[in-house]
Amino acid sequence: MELVHKVQLTAERLFSRFGVKSVTMDDVAKEISISKKTLYKCFRDKESLVMCTIESHMQETEQAIKDIIAVEENPIYQLYKITQYIISNQRRFSPSMMYDLKKYHPNSFQIFEKHRSSHIVNHIKQNIQLGRETGHYRHDFDAQVIAHSFSMLSFSVFESMELNSLEIPQNDLVIEIIRYHLRGISTLEGLKIVDEIDWKGKT
């Protein structure tokens, strides 16, 4: 299992750096100095390696979000801490990697999309519900619509190849999308907290 995990991490790093299409099983084997025969004992083919890498990443992200939610009772600080986590891990999923997933590994991409449309959207809806209960979010908007819209807007940052030609750092885009979202749904009390946070540093 230790070797399998090492292969996953190596593949994820190579996929993110060079894109999924251009990285071969031979590249992964050479990177960790094992034979292709040994590699194929861990994963039967590239498709299964890609699938496993995506699933492992989603499970890790899901657990990290749950851990943050479990200890942070303020809905705005929840999103702030989740944003910090996403920024610290976003290099693992580049736009080129997402493009290759969508084009060459549709089954893996569909799993990723399903996770976004269910787990992530649900987390956002739960955050909205919490914010309404604590008085930080308004009640005059459709939580279902906003949750899906915010999810699609957020993930577009990681999927758009146009980012490669922009001069705006990806981190700044993520931060501004979160702030845009919060300023649109927050009450006056919530806005005070949004404005108090140093989004590019510490609170």
C-alpha positions as CSV (number, residue, x, y, z in Angstrom):
1,M,0.0,0.0,0.0
2,E,2.9,2.3,0.7
3,L,4.1,1.9,-2.9
4,V,0.6,2.5,-4.3
5,H,0.4,5.7,-2.4
6,K,3.8,6.8,-3.6
7,V,2.8,6.1,-7.2
8,Q,-0.4,8.1,-6.7
9,L,1.4,11.1,-5.4
10,T,4.1,11.0,-8.1
11,A,1.5,10.7,-10.8
12,E,-0.5,13.6,-9.4
13,R,2.6,15.8,-9.3
14,L,3.5,14.9,-12.9
15,F,-0.1,15.3,-14.2
16,S,-0.3,18.7,-12.6
17,R,3.0,19.8,-14.0
18,F,2.9,18.4,-17.5
19,G,-0.8,17.6,-18.1
20,V,-2.4,14.1,-18.0
21,K,-2.0,13.3,-21.7
22,S,1.7,13.8,-22.0
23,V,2.6,11.7,-18.9
24,T,3.1,8.0,-19.6
25,M,3.2,5.0,-17.3
26,D,6.9,4.8,-18.2
27,D,7.4,8.4,-17.0
28,V,5.8,7.5,-13.6
29,A,7.9,4.4,-13.2
30,K,11.2,6.2,-14.0
31,E,10.3,9.1,-11.6
32,I,10.2,6.7,-8.6
33,S,12.8,4.3,-10.0
34,I,10.7,1.2,-10.3
35,S,10.1,-1.1,-13.2
36,K,7.0,-0.9,-15.4
37,K,6.2,-4.4,-14.3
38,T,6.1,-3.3,-10.7
39,L,4.0,-0.3,-11.6
40,Y,1.5,-2.4,-13.4
41,K,1.1,-4.6,-10.4
42,C,-0.1,-1.5,-8.6
43,F,-2.3,-0.2,-11.4
44,R,-3.5,-2.2,-14.4
45,D,-3.3,0.8,-16.8
46,K,-3.1,4.6,-17.0
47,E,-6.9,5.0,-16.8
48,S,-7.0,3.2,-13.4
49,L,-4.1,5.3,-12.2
50,V,-5.8,8.5,-13.2
51,M,-9.1,7.4,-11.6
52,C,-7.4,6.5,-8.4
53,T,-5.5,9.8,-8.3
54,I,-8.7,11.7,-8.7
55,E,-10.6,9.7,-6.1
56,S,-7.8,10.0,-3.6
57,H,-7.6,13.8,-4.1
58,M,-11.4,14.2,-3.6
59,Q,-11.4,12.1,-0.4
60,E,-8.5,14.1,1.0
61,T,-10.2,17.4,0.2
62,E,-13.6,16.2,1.6
63,Q,-12.0,15.2,4.9
64,A,-10.1,18.5,5.1
65,I,-13.3,20.4,4.6
66,K,-15.2,18.3,7.2
67,D,-12.3,18.9,9.7
68,I,-12.6,22.7,9.2
69,I,-16.4,22.6,9.6
70,A,-16.1,20.5,12.7
71,V,-14.1,23.1,14.6
72,E,-15.2,26.4,13.1
73,E,-18.7,27.6,14.1
74,N,-18.6,30.9,12.2
75,P,-19.8,30.4,8.6
76,I,-17.6,33.2,7.2
77,Y,-14.5,31.9,8.9
78,Q,-15.3,28.4,7.6
79,L,-15.2,29.7,4.1
80,Y,-12.0,31.7,4.8
81,K,-10.2,28.6,6.2
82,I,-11.5,26.4,3.3
83,T,-10.2,29.1,0.9
84,Q,-6.7,28.9,2.6
85,Y,-6.7,25.2,2.2
86,I,-7.7,25.3,-1.4
87,I,-5.0,27.9,-2.2
88,S,-2.3,25.8,-0.5
89,N,-3.3,22.8,-2.6
90,Q,-4.4,24.3,-5.9
91,R,-1.1,23.7,-7.5
92,R,-2.0,20.0,-7.5
93,F,-4.8,20.5,-10.1
94,S,-3.7,22.8,-12.9
95,P,-6.1,24.0,-15.7
96,S,-4.1,21.8,-18.2
97,M,-4.6,18.8,-16.0
98,M,-8.4,19.5,-15.8
99,Y,-8.5,20.0,-19.6
100,D,-6.8,16.7,-20.2
101,L,-9.1,14.9,-17.8
102,K,-12.2,16.3,-19.6
103,K,-10.9,15.4,-23.0
104,Y,-9.0,12.2,-22.6
105,H,-10.3,10.7,-19.4
106,P,-14.1,11.5,-19.3
107,N,-14.9,8.8,-16.8
108,S,-12.5,10.3,-14.2
109,F,-13.7,13.8,-15.1
110,Q,-17.3,12.8,-14.5
111,I,-16.5,11.5,-11.1
112,F,-14.9,14.8,-10.3
113,E,-17.9,16.7,-11.6
114,K,-20.3,14.5,-9.6
115,H,-18.3,15.2,-6.5
116,R,-18.5,18.9,-7.2
117,S,-22.3,18.8,-7.9
118,S,-23.1,16.8,-4.8
119,H,-20.6,17.1,-1.9
120,I,-19.3,20.6,-2.6
121,V,-22.7,22.1,-3.4
122,N,-24.0,20.5,-0.2
123,H,-21.3,22.0,1.9
124,I,-22.1,25.4,0.4
125,K,-25.8,25.0,1.2
126,Q,-25.0,23.9,4.7
127,N,-22.7,26.9,5.1
128,I,-25.6,29.2,3.9
129,Q,-28.0,27.6,6.3
130,L,-25.5,28.1,9.2
131,G,-25.0,31.7,8.2
132,R,-28.7,32.4,8.2
133,E,-29.0,30.8,11.6
134,T,-26.2,32.9,13.1
135,G,-27.4,36.1,11.4
136,H,-24.4,36.5,9.1
137,Y,-26.3,35.7,5.8
138,R,-29.4,37.1,4.4
139,H,-32.6,35.1,3.7
140,D,-33.7,36.9,0.5
141,F,-32.0,34.6,-2.0
142,D,-32.3,31.0,-3.3
143,A,-29.7,28.9,-1.5
144,Q,-29.9,26.1,-4.0
145,V,-29.3,28.5,-7.0
146,I,-26.5,30.4,-5.2
147,A,-24.8,27.2,-4.1
148,H,-24.6,25.8,-7.6
149,S,-23.6,29.2,-9.1
150,F,-20.8,29.7,-6.6
151,S,-19.6,26.1,-7.1
152,M,-19.4,26.5,-10.9
153,L,-17.7,29.9,-10.7
154,S,-15.1,28.7,-8.2
155,F,-14.2,25.6,-10.1
156,S,-13.9,27.6,-13.4
157,V,-10.7,29.0,-12.0
158,F,-9.1,25.6,-12.0
159,E,-10.6,24.4,-15.3
160,S,-10.1,27.4,-17.6
161,M,-7.1,27.3,-19.9
162,E,-7.4,31.1,-20.4
163,L,-5.7,31.5,-17.0
164,N,-2.4,30.8,-18.7
165,S,-2.7,34.0,-20.6
166,L,-3.9,36.2,-17.7
167,E,-1.6,38.3,-15.6
168,I,-3.8,37.9,-12.6
169,P,-2.4,35.3,-10.0
170,Q,-4.7,32.3,-9.5
171,N,-4.7,32.9,-5.8
172,D,-6.1,36.4,-6.2
173,L,-8.9,35.1,-8.4
174,V,-9.9,32.5,-5.8
175,I,-9.8,35.0,-3.0
176,E,-11.9,37.6,-5.0
177,I,-14.5,35.0,-6.0
178,I,-15.0,34.0,-2.3
179,R,-15.2,37.7,-1.2
180,Y,-17.6,38.4,-4.1
181,H,-19.8,35.5,-3.0
182,L,-19.7,36.5,0.7
183,R,-20.4,40.2,0.0
184,G,-23.4,39.2,-2.1
185,I,-25.1,37.1,0.6
186,S,-24.0,38.7,3.9
187,T,-25.9,40.8,6.3
188,L,-24.4,44.0,7.7
189,E,-23.0,41.9,10.6
190,G,-21.5,39.4,8.2
191,L,-20.0,42.2,6.1
192,K,-18.1,43.5,9.1
193,I,-16.4,40.1,9.4
194,V,-15.7,39.8,5.7
195,D,-14.0,43.2,5.8
196,E,-12.0,42.4,8.9
197,I,-10.3,39.4,7.4
198,D,-6.9,39.8,5.8
199,W,-7.7,37.4,2.9
200,K,-4.1,37.3,1.7
201,G,-2.6,36.8,5.1
202,K,-4.0,36.2,8.6
203,T,-7.0,37.4,10.4
